[in-house]
Amino acid sequence: MEYLKELSRQEKLVLCGPFKDYPGGMVIICAQDLIEATNIAKSDPFIASGCKSFEIRTLELANEENNYLL
């Protein structure tokens, strides 16, 4: 929990939470590049201890500014 609070203080945490109907959860962060995203993930205590694994995906944000990618 402290790790997520710190990511939030750094304005890196966008949202997070467990899946309701599937094991595991998701953490969405704001990172400059894949290296930063990987470092953030590897610094998570659950990942660092080997309790959990991670997979990184890039999200293309759809919003009014880009006409929702249409």
C-alpha positions, 0 to 999 in steps of 0.5 A: 500500500505504501508503494502505491501511495508513493507512486500517487505522490509522484503523480505516476499512479493513474489507477489500480485495483483487483479484478472482480471476476478474475485473479489478479489486478491492474496498476495503470501508471504514467511513465516516460518510456518502457524502461521507466515503466519496467523499473516502476513495476520491478520496484513494487514489493510484491513483484520484487519479492516474487509473490506476483508477476507483471506484464507491461502494455502500452495504452493509447489514450482516447479523448476529446483532443484526439477525437477518441482515436476516430 
